[in-house]
Amino acid sequence: MIIPFSAKQSVHLNLIGFESPETANYKTDLNWLMVQLKVECNKGRWEVIDSFLTINEVQEIIGWFDKLSLGQEPQYRFLTFIEPNISFKLLNEPYEKNKAIRIKFDLECRPKKAKGILCRYVLR
């Protein structure tokens, strides 16, 4: 999933596979995905590969952006997950042409030397 924003800012979420498919307990471990995150924003550029999202959470992100692309109110304006590595917050109204979204990168999803990164994006 590529989330393009204005001013040469983008977030890429690439699903690589399951966290540990060879030793996975079907009901718990198989749900976690290895994700490649590439970020380019006003705070810098970085890339991370880690297991910080589940299958259900990826589906939730897709549904959230689908609703916004249609100008509809998502179920939640603030989207958080079990592992608090990344979160999304809608800052304006979903019916507005340009959506203002704040993405917070934390823990394994932030640059190695940073404490926590907030990037504000405008989705066009």
Secondary structure, 3 states (H helix, E strand, C coil): CEEECCCCCEEEEEEEEECCCCCCCCCCHHHEEEEEEEEEECCEEEEEEEEEEEHHHHHHHHHHHHHHHCCCCCCCCEECCCCCCEEEEECCCCCCCCEEEEEEECHHHCCCCCCCEEEEEEEC
